[in-house]
């Protein structure tokens, strides 16, 4: 099971966003440029948490306790 953590751009806060992530994928070309794509469940309803992800934040992906990938958020789209 993968765990997804988010570190805010200013380094002040770390979030475990695993419960908010709907889809997660990344390329495994082992190149210098890698793409991580994920969807976050968000909404303005009372019991749905806000989306903490902003451009410039650091995303860390763990398998068990081992970090397998990391990246900086460079684009963000809202749809649905």
C-alpha positions in Angstrom: 0.0 0.0 0.0 1.3 3.4 -1.0 1.3 6.4 1.3 1.3 9.9 -0.1 2.7 12.8 2.0 2.8 16.5 1.2 5.2 19.1 2.4 4.2 22.7 2.0 6.4 24.9 -0.1 7.6 26.9 3.0 8.5 23.6 4.8 6.2 24.5 7.7 3.7 21.6 7.5 3.5 18.0 6.4 0.2 16.3 5.6 -0.6 12.7 5.0 -2.9 13.1 2.0 -3.3 9.4 1.3 -7.0 9.4 2.3 -7.6 12.2 -0.2 -5.8 10.6 -3.2 -8.2 9.0 -5.6 -5.8 8.0 -8.5 -2.0 7.8 -8.5 0.4 7.1 -11.3 4.0 7.8 -12.3 6.3 6.9 -15.2 9.1 4.5 -14.4 11.5 5.4 -17.2 14.3 6.1 -14.7 15.1 9.4 -16.3 15.9 12.7 -14.8 12.4 14.0 -15.7 9.6 12.0 -14.2 5.9 12.7 -14.0 3.7 11.9 -11.1 -0.1 12.3 -11.6 -2.7 12.1 -8.9 -6.2 13.1 -8.2 -7.4 14.6 -4.9 -11.0 14.3 -3.7 -12.1 17.8 -2.8 -15.3 19.7 -2.3 -16.9 22.5 -0.3 -19.2 20.2 1.7 -19.0 20.4 5.5 -17.4 17.0 6.0 -15.0 16.9 3.0 -11.6 18.3 3.9 -10.1 21.1 1.8 -7.4 20.4 -0.8 -4.1 21.3 0.8 -2.1 20.8 -2.5 -0.6 24.0 -4.1 1.8 24.6 -6.9 5.4 24.4 -5.4 4.6 21.8 -2.7 6.7 18.6 -2.4 4.9 15.3 -2.8 6.5 12.1 -1.3 5.3 8.6 -2.2 6.2 5.7 0.2 5.8 2.0 -0.2 5.6 0.8 3.4 8.4 2.9 5.1 10.5 3.3 1.9 10.4 6.4 -0.2 9.9 5.4 -3.8 9.3 8.7 -5.5 9.1 12.5 -4.9 8.3 15.5 -6.9 7.3 19.2 -6.9 3.8 20.1 -7.9 4.1 22.2 -11.1 0.6 22.2 -12.4 -2.8 22.0 -10.8 -6.2 21.5 -12.5 -9.7 21.6 -11.0 -12.5 19.8 -12.7 -15.8 18.1 -11.8 
